[in-house]
Amino acid sequence: MSLTNANPPNVSGSESGECSRAGTVGGQASAARRHANSDCGKVSMRKGDDIAERLLDFAAGVVNLLPALSNRPGAANVVKQLERCGPAGGANYEEARGAESRADFVHKVRIALKEVREARYWLRLIVRARLLEPSTAIADLIDEAGELVAILTASSVTAKRRA
């Protein structure tokens, strides 16, 4: 089916079982998923997907920073620590999203929070110890870690209050 069709099929009366895909023109697939209609069989965004994506981007940023540190004197321990805690926040948040109870969710979100907070510490140490030249990439990672700490803190407080 062409996405430029002047008369896209109607979701509610389509005999062919197709749905309107008006939101997918021009590579806007992620926007279409956010506004997906479950009747169409499209993938819809789950609660917390935006945080999960930010944590994934943060983890990727940390992992991409590691090769620059590999050969720096005194950085071996920092690299090992960031290898562990950088991606761990996102992994633990994904575990929280599949929690078996609200208490389990709160516990796992708090673990994710601790990992992101630790990663922020190591990133700040890189700057303070001048293991790498200051850059916007490192500053952006530190800022994002701070925002993620605030989001995860609020999430755990809210979930605990509702428990």
MOQUIVEN-V563169 format. One record per pair of residues at least 6 apart in sequence whose ideal C-beta (glycine too) atoms are under 6 Angstrom apart, sorted by the first residue. I is the first residue (numbers start at 1). J is the second residue. Records with the same first field share a line. If there is no record, write none. Layout:
BEGIN
I->J / J
END
This chain:
BEGIN
3->21 / 25
8->20
9->18
11->19 / 20 / 37
19->40
23->31 / 32 / 35
24->32
33->43 / 45
34->45
36->42 / 44
38->44
48->97
51->151
55->89 / 90 / 93
56->90
58->144
59->86 / 87 / 90
61->141
62->82 / 86
66->79
68->132
69->75 / 79
72->131
75->131
78->122
81->122
82->122
85->115 / 118 / 119
86->119
88->115
89->112 / 115 / 116
92->108 / 111 / 112 / 115
93->112
95->108
96->105 / 108 / 109
99->105 / 108
102->159 / 163
105->159
106->156 / 159 / 160
109->152 / 155 / 156
110->156
112->152
113->152
116->145 / 148 / 149
117->149
119->145
120->145
123->141 / 142
126->132
127->134 / 138
END
